[in-house]
Amino acid sequence: MKILHIINEGLSPLPERIIDVQSRDNEVRVVELSKKDISYESVINDIFSHDRVISW
């Protein structure tokens, strides 16, 4: 399964732990919106190309 995690304001311990566990058996991508070099077009493409999207 392809899982996308969208992090709004930095990575805290709980999401970090969940991402680590999910990464063992799934294809996981993390996008941190607080980064300045984010292409919002690529974020939209990622949302539609993943099976599950989780926003933190």
N, C-alpha and C positions, 0 to 999 in steps of 0.2 A: 504494500500500500504506500502511496506517496502522501506524505503529511507535510503541510506548510505551517510553521509557527511564525506569527507576526508579533514582534515585540514592540510595544509602543514607547515605553520609557525605561529601557535598560532591563537586563536579565537578572531576575531575582532567583533565590535558591530553589523554590518549588518548580517553576517552569524549567529551569536548568536540569533538575533531576528527572522530570518527566521526559524531556527531550532526550536525555541520555538513555533512558530505558527504551523509549520508542525507537531509537536509532539502532538498536540491536537487531530488530527484525523488520524494519521498514526503511524506506528511502525518506529521509527527513531533511528539510531545508528550513533554515532560520533566516528571517529578514528583520533587521532592527531598524525601525523607522526613525530612530534618533540619529542615525548616521546621516551626514550631509550629502553624501554622493549616491543617494538612492534614486533610481529611475522608477517613477511611479508606473510607467507603462510596463516595465518588467514585473512589478508587483502584481498588477492586474493580470498579466499573462500567467504568472505563477498561481494566482488564486484559481483560475479556470483550468489549469493543467494538473492540479493536485486533487486527490480523492477526498482529503479532509483538510480543513483550514481552521486553525486555532489562533485566536487573537488574545494577547495578554496585555 
